[in-house]
Amino acid sequence: MKFPCRLDKFVSNIGELPRTKVKSLIKKGNVTVNGLVCKRNELQIAATDEIKINDKILKYLGKRYFMLHKPQGYVCANQDDLHPTVFDLLDEPNLKDFHIAGRLDIDTTGLVLITNDGDWSHQITSPKKQKFKTYLVETKEIITEEALQKLRDGVALHNEKQLTRPAQAEALDKYALRLSICEGKYHQVKRMLAAVDNHVVELHREKVGGIALDSDLSAGQYRPLTEHEISIINAM
């Protein structure tokens, strides 16, 4: 939420109420600003103003940042008519302004970062910032050194003219590798493996930039980021 903002928008967002109901409450004098009844929907308020609705304080919690261990079967979206979303796993107030800083496919597991800070998430998602995302990849075919080198050099994705940017690729086993990329093209890891005549069986993201998935988080669990983790993204 950006300030200054309209009173009715603030009350609707923080109070999680429909805008029509909020306007009715304001009209009836049930909303106060710094102790005074206010009946102006359009009043511009600051983050430091004290807003009450029926004597209950509505508090803006500021910028917030979470890491989530995404399980399979959840989509990275605020809402979805067919599948549960990662937001269904969060028990937090005022999630309307939150978004995902780097989505994962429904069948991909691992680290998802969720925030209401657009400038911070832009540092992650913008290709110009070159923040590497690291994945553990299990494959159908054996990983060859030739395939690894092609991934490091950049490969041609189907229906795209430019090669992918150079990746970091390390074999972990005959059928497993760690792959780090600094782009976010549609199904990119799966398409990169297809470009070297292989197929992704399982995909798990373990790191974004300098932020690693907390090993104490089981699938479906989340926690706030530490101040250090938040600062890592801005520092890189």
Rosetta silent file (secondary structure, phi, psi, omega in degrees, C-alpha in Angstrom):
SEQUENCE: MKFPCRLDKFVSNIGELPRTKVKSLIKKGNVTVNGLVCKRNELQIAATDEIKINDKILKYLGKRYFMLHKPQGYVCANQDDLHPTVFDLLDEPNLKDFHIAGRLDIDTTGLVLITNDGDWSHQITSPKKQKFKTYLVETKEIITEEALQKLRDGVALHNEKQLTRPAQAEALDKYALRLSICEGKYHQVKRMLAAVDNHVVELHREKVGGIALDSDLSAGQYRPLTEHEISIINAM
SCORE:     score description
SCORE:     0.000 S_00000001
   1 L     0.000  133.961 -179.273    0.000    0.000    0.000 S_00000001
   2 L  -103.533  140.763  179.040    1.306    3.430   -0.978 S_00000001
   3 L  -114.844  150.787   -3.504    0.783    6.560    1.109 S_00000001
   4 L   -68.348  155.543  178.032   -0.870    8.977    1.111 S_00000001
   5 E  -141.425  164.063 -179.158   -3.966    7.003    0.181 S_00000001
   6 E   -66.018  146.062  179.457   -7.733    7.438    0.341 S_00000001
   7 H   -60.260  -46.347 -177.323   -9.432    6.712    3.627 S_00000001
   8 H   -64.953  -34.060  177.415  -11.957    4.304    2.107 S_00000001
   9 H   -67.212  -43.572 -179.771   -9.216    2.374    0.327 S_00000001
  10 H   -61.307  -50.234 -177.910   -7.180    2.050    3.524 S_00000001
  11 H   -62.766  -40.451  179.368  -10.135    0.860    5.609 S_00000001
  12 H   -63.705  -43.774 -176.859  -11.216   -1.578    2.898 S_00000001
  13 H   -71.239  -52.365 -175.681   -7.727   -3.030    2.519 S_00000001
  14 H   -74.132  -37.283  179.045   -6.676   -3.232    6.164 S_00000001
  15 H   -82.385   -6.729 -179.975  -10.141   -4.073    7.460 S_00000001
  16 L    53.137   53.516 -179.144  -10.635   -6.584    4.632 S_00000001
  17 L  -125.327  150.816  175.768  -14.093   -5.196    3.859 S_00000001
  18 L   -61.955  145.208 -177.648  -15.883   -4.464    0.560 S_00000001
  19 H   -60.476  -34.460 -179.980  -15.479   -0.838   -0.517 S_00000001
  20 H   -64.348  -40.025  178.784  -19.285   -0.360   -0.596 S_00000001
  21 H   -68.729  -38.378  179.338  -19.592   -1.400    3.049 S_00000001
  22 H   -62.018  -44.449  179.783  -16.686    0.840    4.019 S_00000001
  23 H   -61.811  -36.216  177.226  -18.314    3.862    2.402 S_00000001
  24 H   -66.283  -41.789  178.896  -21.490    3.142    4.344 S_00000001
  25 H   -64.606  -40.505  178.836  -19.556    2.934    7.618 S_00000001
  26 H   -65.097  -43.263 -179.339  -17.772    6.200    6.881 S_00000001
  27 H   -61.073  -35.648 -178.681  -21.049    7.901    6.008 S_00000001
  28 L   -80.684   -4.598  179.141  -22.564    6.758    9.335 S_00000001
  29 L    83.052   22.667 -179.088  -19.620    8.212   11.281 S_00000001
  30 L   -88.826    0.811 -178.783  -18.189    4.862   12.387 S_00000001
  31 E  -118.600  132.310  177.452  -14.664    5.731   11.227 S_00000001
  32 E  -119.148  149.198  175.380  -12.318    8.137   13.025 S_00000001
  33 E  -122.948  115.645 -177.609   -9.013    9.641   11.943 S_00000001
  34 L    52.661   41.678  174.626   -6.724   10.688   14.797 S_00000001
  35 L    87.327   -3.621 -178.234   -9.684   10.672   17.162 S_00000001
  36 E  -114.278  135.961  176.950  -12.060   12.698   14.981 S_00000001
  37 E   -62.419  133.511  178.956  -15.036   11.350   13.067 S_00000001
  38 L  -127.424  128.224  179.546  -14.436   11.585    9.338 S_00000001
  39 L  -113.336   19.151 -179.837  -17.147   11.223    6.691 S_00000001
  40 L  -105.127  107.610  178.916  -14.932   11.951    3.673 S_00000001
  41 L   -58.076  -36.221 -172.334  -14.134    8.814    1.672 S_00000001
  42 L   -85.688    0.924 -178.729  -11.522   10.650   -0.352 S_00000001
  43 L   -55.555  130.184  178.789   -9.543   11.999    2.619 S_00000001
  44 E   -85.086  123.699 -178.354   -5.827   11.405    2.034 S_00000001
  45 E  -116.138  157.281  177.890   -4.217    9.722    5.032 S_00000001
  46 L  -103.175  164.051 -179.543   -0.624    8.995    5.996 S_00000001
  47 L   -63.627  -22.970 -177.798    0.829    5.770    7.362 S_00000001
  48 L   -87.205   -9.268  179.794    1.255    7.488   10.752 S_00000001
  49 L   -69.495  146.497  176.901   -2.424    8.444   11.096 S_00000001
  50 L   -95.569  115.782 -178.523   -4.506    6.513   13.631 S_00000001
  51 E  -110.902  129.935  176.673   -7.569    5.028   11.937 S_00000001
  52 E  -124.841  144.555  173.114  -10.354    3.372   13.915 S_00000001
  53 E  -125.327  116.845 -174.236  -13.476    1.595   12.774 S_00000001
  54 L    51.528   45.179  177.528  -16.063    1.148   15.521 S_00000001
  55 L    69.091    7.841  175.640  -13.273    1.948   18.038 S_00000001
  56 E  -100.456  124.913 -178.211  -11.022   -0.816   16.618 S_00000001
  57 E   -71.573  131.490  173.147   -7.611    0.398   15.470 S_00000001
  58 E  -101.699  114.666 -173.748   -6.675   -0.517   11.897 S_00000001
  59 L  -110.461  128.272  173.570   -2.917   -0.784   11.747 S_00000001
  60 L   -80.293  122.642 -173.500   -0.795   -0.824    8.622 S_00000001
  61 L   -85.923   -0.853  176.802    1.889   -3.438    9.245 S_00000001
  62 L    79.349 -163.796 -178.386    4.328   -2.021    6.708 S_00000001
  63 L   -77.557  133.851 -177.597    6.487   -3.963    4.295 S_00000001
  64 L  -133.249  152.135 -173.425    6.600   -7.680    4.983 S_00000001
  65 E  -141.748  132.187 -179.582    8.583  -10.548    3.531 S_00000001
  66 E  -132.993  149.111  165.911    8.064  -14.320    3.805 S_00000001
  67 E  -111.378  139.962 -178.821    9.715  -17.488    2.576 S_00000001
  68 E  -127.638  138.629  171.589    7.504  -20.490    1.908 S_00000001
  69 E   -90.990   98.633 -174.842    8.390  -24.108    1.246 S_00000001
  70 E   -73.827  128.433  172.431    5.991  -24.751   -1.629 S_00000001
  71 L   -88.505  169.488  173.593    4.572  -28.258   -1.929 S_00000001
  72 L   -66.404  152.451  174.476    3.391  -29.877   -5.150 S_00000001
  73 L    92.116   -4.403  178.248   -0.178  -29.170   -6.216 S_00000001
  74 L  -108.660  140.130  178.895   -0.232  -25.482   -5.281 S_00000001
  75 E   -99.202  150.263  178.069   -0.178  -22.686   -7.832 S_00000001
  76 L   -89.645   81.840 -179.895    1.718  -19.434   -7.454 S_00000001
  77 L  -153.286  157.687  177.371   -1.229  -17.081   -7.772 S_00000001
  78 L   -71.810  -36.566  178.315   -3.333  -14.903   -5.495 S_00000001
  79 L  -144.420  149.791  176.419   -6.484  -16.728   -6.595 S_00000001
  80 L  -155.191  134.122 -176.857   -7.287  -19.759   -8.721 S_00000001
  81 L   -79.206  -17.445 -173.448  -10.625  -21.417   -9.464 S_00000001
  82 L  -108.837  -28.919 -172.659   -9.174  -24.887  -10.014 S_00000001
  83 L  -132.048  155.782  171.408   -6.271  -25.331   -7.601 S_00000001
  84 L   -67.344  150.918 -179.651   -5.203  -24.270   -4.098 S_00000001
  85 E  -111.849  164.547  178.848   -2.725  -21.388   -4.107 S_00000001
  86 H   -61.830  -25.499  178.784    0.351  -20.684   -2.014 S_00000001
  87 H   -69.877  -21.136  175.116   -1.631  -17.894   -0.329 S_00000001
  88 H   -67.294  -17.103 -178.977   -3.923  -20.558    1.137 S_00000001
  89 H   -90.290   -8.088 -177.326   -0.909  -21.643    3.197 S_00000001
  90 L   -98.160  127.234  174.964   -0.391  -18.218    4.779 S_00000001
  91 L  -106.307   75.419 -175.699   -2.165  -17.298    8.003 S_00000001
  92 L  -137.032  150.191  177.156   -1.492  -13.562    7.830 S_00000001
  93 L   -79.580  156.133  169.740   -3.641  -10.415    7.782 S_00000001
  94 L    55.761   56.613 -178.589   -4.004   -8.078    4.811 S_00000001
  95 L   -89.682    2.510 -177.245   -2.669  -10.289    2.041 S_00000001
  96 L   -60.942  -34.677 -176.860   -4.402   -8.363   -0.742 S_00000001
  97 L   -87.701    1.270 -174.938   -1.287   -6.325   -1.507 S_00000001
  98 L   -87.744  153.482  177.773    1.080   -9.305   -1.520 S_00000001
  99 E  -146.558  171.097 -176.409    2.603  -10.920   -4.567 S_00000001
 100 E  -100.778  128.978  179.126    5.099  -13.641   -5.420 S_00000001
 101 L   -93.453   77.368 -179.481    8.679  -12.724   -6.274 S_00000001
 102 L   104.021   96.600 -174.551    9.368  -15.465   -8.807 S_00000001
 103 L   -77.876  158.500  172.349    6.679  -18.056   -9.471 S_00000001
 104 L  -122.156  151.442  176.702    7.004  -21.833   -9.550 S_00000001
 105 L   -66.718  162.400 -176.575    4.990  -24.315  -11.611 S_00000001
 106 L   -59.812  -33.010 -178.093    2.274  -26.329   -9.888 S_00000001
 107 L   -96.365    5.535  178.519    4.429  -29.478   -9.808 S_00000001
 108 L   -98.102  137.984 -179.393    7.628  -27.703   -8.708 S_00000001
 109 E  -106.923  171.675  171.080    8.528  -27.576   -5.027 S_00000001
 110 E   114.784 -156.124 -168.764   10.794  -25.369   -2.965 S_00000001
 111 E   -71.040  123.971  171.236   11.518  -21.767   -2.128 S_00000001
 112 E  -126.028  132.221  177.739    8.886  -19.124   -2.851 S_00000001
 113 E  -104.946  131.781 -176.034    9.321  -15.519   -1.703 S_00000001
 114 E  -128.252  132.971 -174.616    6.187  -13.504   -0.964 S_00000001
 115 E  -154.530  167.239  170.315    6.113   -9.776   -0.207 S_00000001
 116 L  -113.365   15.844 -179.937    4.177   -6.527   -0.482 S_00000001
 117 L  -104.860   99.124 -176.213    7.340   -4.601   -1.422 S_00000001
 118 H   -65.643  -37.254  179.782    7.308   -4.131   -5.190 S_00000001
 119 H   -65.118  -39.589 -179.474   10.725   -2.483   -5.387 S_00000001
 120 H   -66.976  -45.707 -178.405   12.321   -5.367   -3.482 S_00000001
 121 H   -67.075  -29.266  177.626   10.694   -8.063   -5.618 S_00000001
 122 H   -62.610  -32.592  177.319   11.749   -6.213   -8.774 S_00000001
 123 H   -62.286  -26.332 -178.693   15.364   -6.785   -7.706 S_00000001
 124 H   -88.269  -44.296 -169.752   14.632  -10.511   -7.920 S_00000001
 125 H   -87.535  -20.355 -178.487   12.466  -10.772  -11.014 S_00000001
 126 L   -73.331  124.276  178.326   14.153   -8.288  -13.348 S_00000001
 127 H   -58.333  -28.621 -179.192   16.543  -10.082  -15.752 S_00000001
 128 H   -65.358  -25.635 -178.115   18.777   -6.988  -15.670 S_00000001
 129 H   -80.454  -18.897  176.191   19.508   -7.596  -11.989 S_00000001
 130 L    52.294   51.656  173.392   20.804  -11.116  -12.746 S_00000001
 131 L   -86.491  119.090 -177.628   19.728  -12.734   -9.484 S_00000001
 132 L   -76.152  136.999  171.719   20.434  -16.450   -9.804 S_00000001
 133 E  -110.411  128.998 -172.857   17.746  -18.974   -8.883 S_00000001
 134 E  -109.163  132.046 -176.250   19.105  -22.395   -7.991 S_00000001
 135 E  -124.499  145.431  166.317   17.253  -25.646   -8.657 S_00000001
 136 E   -96.959  125.169 -173.033   17.784  -29.307   -7.876 S_00000001
 137 E  -121.851  125.698  170.263   16.786  -31.233  -10.983 S_00000001
 138 E  -102.360  134.724 -172.361   16.094  -34.947  -11.336 S_00000001
 139 E  -119.885  162.057  179.693   16.130  -36.110  -14.929 S_00000001
 140 L   -78.884  -39.645 -178.872   14.868  -38.997  -17.000 S_00000001
 141 L  -104.447  163.745  178.354   18.110  -39.514  -18.919 S_00000001
 142 L   -64.044  139.400  177.057   21.713  -39.581  -17.709 S_00000001
 143 L   -82.020  119.088  179.609   23.324  -36.146  -17.348 S_00000001
 144 L   -98.766  158.807  177.420   26.313  -35.943  -19.663 S_00000001
 145 H   -65.401  -33.199  177.405   29.210  -33.529  -19.460 S_00000001
 146 H   -62.508  -42.241  178.770   28.321  -32.374  -22.962 S_00000001
 147 H   -65.313  -41.446  178.634   24.811  -31.448  -21.789 S_00000001
 148 H   -59.822  -43.033 -178.407   26.204  -29.622  -18.759 S_00000001
 149 H   -66.758  -37.467  177.314   28.513  -27.567  -20.954 S_00000001
 150 H   -63.112  -41.496  177.945   25.663  -26.638  -23.290 S_00000001
 151 H   -62.918  -38.608  179.426   23.617  -25.423  -20.313 S_00000001
 152 H   -67.695  -34.467 -177.449   26.593  -23.355  -19.127 S_00000001
 153 H   -81.862  -26.801 -174.083   27.041  -21.824  -22.582 S_00000001
 154 L   111.373  135.186 -177.355   23.344  -21.167  -23.226 S_00000001
 155 L  -121.776  160.434  178.433   20.826  -23.216  -25.184 S_00000001
 156 E   -90.410  117.935  176.820   18.171  -22.441  -27.791 S_00000001
 157 L   -83.188  152.637 -179.389   14.665  -22.832  -26.389 S_00000001
 158 L   -58.479  130.189  177.768   11.834  -23.908  -28.640 S_00000001
 159 L    68.125   21.049  175.302   10.325  -20.947  -30.544 S_00000001
 160 L  -127.257  140.438 -175.475   12.919  -18.482  -29.215 S_00000001
 161 L   -83.156  -40.613 -176.647   15.681  -16.861  -31.244 S_00000001
 162 L   -85.841  146.194  174.886   18.126  -15.915  -28.503 S_00000001
 163 E   -69.754  156.130  172.697   20.061  -18.420  -26.445 S_00000001
 164 L   -66.388  156.127  176.216   19.468  -18.585  -22.732 S_00000001
 165 L   -67.745  152.822 -179.569   21.961  -16.716  -20.611 S_00000001
 166 L   -53.816  133.833 -178.990   24.904  -18.783  -19.347 S_00000001
 167 L  -108.516  166.247  170.955   23.850  -20.995  -16.444 S_00000001
 168 E  -102.651  121.665 -174.847   25.716  -22.664  -13.621 S_00000001
 169 E  -132.697  128.183 -177.558   25.352  -26.422  -13.956 S_00000001
 170 E  -136.716  126.136  177.863   26.810  -29.112  -11.706 S_00000001
 171 E   -73.637  133.849  177.423   26.175  -32.860  -11.868 S_00000001
 172 E  -107.532  -24.914 -178.859   25.152  -34.358   -8.506 S_00000001
 173 E  -163.175  179.649  178.253   24.461  -37.879   -9.716 S_00000001
 174 L   -59.960  -34.951 -175.218   23.846  -39.687  -12.990 S_00000001
 175 L  -119.919   26.803 -178.900   20.275  -38.430  -13.000 S_00000001
 176 E  -147.557  143.654  176.091   20.542  -35.251  -10.917 S_00000001
 177 E  -146.860  159.849  170.602   22.070  -31.811  -11.255 S_00000001
 178 E  -104.837  124.772 -175.674   22.088  -28.416   -9.592 S_00000001
 179 E  -125.889  127.951  177.799   21.184  -25.682  -12.066 S_00000001
 180 E  -117.814  127.046 -179.751   21.344  -21.923  -11.449 S_00000001
 181 E  -129.639  154.379 -179.219   19.781  -19.471  -13.905 S_00000001
 182 L  -114.368   20.270  175.786   19.319  -15.693  -13.847 S_00000001
 183 L  -121.152  174.505  179.433   16.252  -15.566  -16.093 S_00000001
 184 L  -140.761   47.644  179.632   12.619  -16.445  -15.534 S_00000001
 185 L   -69.730  159.821 -178.807   11.240  -17.612  -18.853 S_00000001
 186 L   -58.109  123.958  179.275    8.113  -19.753  -18.978 S_00000001
 187 L    50.163   39.352 -168.122    8.953  -23.339  -17.865 S_00000001
 188 H   -61.405  -47.511 -177.045   12.585  -22.395  -18.409 S_00000001
 189 H   -61.972  -44.040  179.756   14.346  -25.232  -16.581 S_00000001
 190 H   -62.467  -40.258 -179.377   12.150  -27.864  -18.218 S_00000001
 191 H   -71.602  -33.811  177.154   12.690  -26.304  -21.637 S_00000001
 192 H   -66.023  -41.168  178.112   16.456  -26.054  -21.096 S_00000001
 193 H   -68.335  -34.841  176.242   16.662  -29.757  -20.278 S_00000001
 194 H   -64.519  -32.844 -179.502   14.519  -30.535  -23.313 S_00000001
 195 H   -69.260  -18.093  176.188   16.998  -28.543  -25.407 S_00000001
 196 L  -111.585   29.743  173.394   19.752  -30.978  -24.387 S_00000001
 197 L    60.408   43.579  176.800   17.552  -34.012  -25.134 S_00000001
 198 L  -135.147 -179.184 -176.580   16.526  -34.731  -21.562 S_00000001
 199 L  -144.891  134.789  179.721   13.378  -34.519  -19.455 S_00000001
 200 E   -79.319  125.990  176.475   12.723  -33.146  -15.949 S_00000001
 201 E   -94.580  -45.486  176.626   11.246  -35.720  -13.578 S_00000001
 202 E  -140.283  147.061 -177.078   11.322  -33.598  -10.411 S_00000001
 203 E  -138.726  130.808 -176.650   12.188  -29.952   -9.832 S_00000001
 204 E  -139.847  126.385  177.775   12.920  -28.195   -6.545 S_00000001
 205 E   -93.165  126.174 -177.168   14.091  -24.612   -5.998 S_00000001
 206 E  -109.314  -12.848 -174.881   16.527  -24.288   -3.130 S_00000001
 207 E  -157.095  142.705  172.465   17.809  -20.725   -3.463 S_00000001
 208 E  -129.999  119.434 -174.036   16.920  -17.264   -4.823 S_00000001
 209 L    58.679 -126.641  177.433   19.757  -14.781   -4.935 S_00000001
 210 L   -99.049    9.684 -178.025   21.512  -15.239   -1.609 S_00000001
 211 E   -98.190  119.315  179.968   18.404  -16.516    0.177 S_00000001
 212 E  -101.972  146.927  176.772   18.343  -20.275    0.764 S_00000001
 213 L   -61.867  128.690 -179.844   15.273  -22.291    1.706 S_00000001
 214 L   -65.609  122.782 -177.892   15.288  -22.869    5.462 S_00000001
 215 L   -67.644  -15.340  178.101   15.913  -26.585    6.068 S_00000001
 216 L   -81.350  -10.319 -179.521   13.664  -26.406    9.154 S_00000001
 217 L   -88.828  120.322  173.234   10.626  -25.622    6.993 S_00000001
 218 L   -79.778  164.880  178.183    8.608  -28.632    5.934 S_00000001
 219 L   -56.004  128.710 -178.854    6.553  -28.501    2.736 S_00000001
 220 L    95.538  -11.417  179.368    3.685  -26.061    3.273 S_00000001
 221 L   -93.476  159.498  179.587    5.385  -24.161    6.099 S_00000001
 222 E  -147.812  168.267  174.511    6.619  -20.565    5.978 S_00000001
 223 E  -156.177  159.459  173.933    8.348  -17.911    8.079 S_00000001
 224 E   -66.428  150.169  172.543    9.209  -14.201    7.881 S_00000001
 225 L   -72.342  150.767  173.769   12.544  -13.351    6.321 S_00000001
 226 L   -78.304  163.051  177.591   15.261  -12.102    8.639 S_00000001
 227 H   -59.159  -36.729  179.198   16.602   -8.572    8.284 S_00000001
 228 H   -64.494  -44.578 -179.594   19.794  -10.064    6.880 S_00000001
 229 H   -64.094  -39.547  177.814   17.935  -12.047    4.221 S_00000001
 230 H   -61.698  -42.424 -176.635   15.943   -8.984    3.200 S_00000001
 231 H   -71.718  -24.892 -179.352   19.113   -6.920    2.865 S_00000001
 232 H   -57.108  -44.406 -175.982   20.880   -9.584    0.779 S_00000001
 233 H   -63.322  -43.701 -179.563   18.654   -8.902   -2.238 S_00000001
 234 H   -70.424  -26.056 -175.763   19.253   -5.155   -2.175 S_00000001
 235 H   -82.377  -24.690 -173.433   22.988   -5.613   -1.666 S_00000001
 236 L   -77.501    0.000    0.000   23.607   -7.978   -4.595 S_00000001
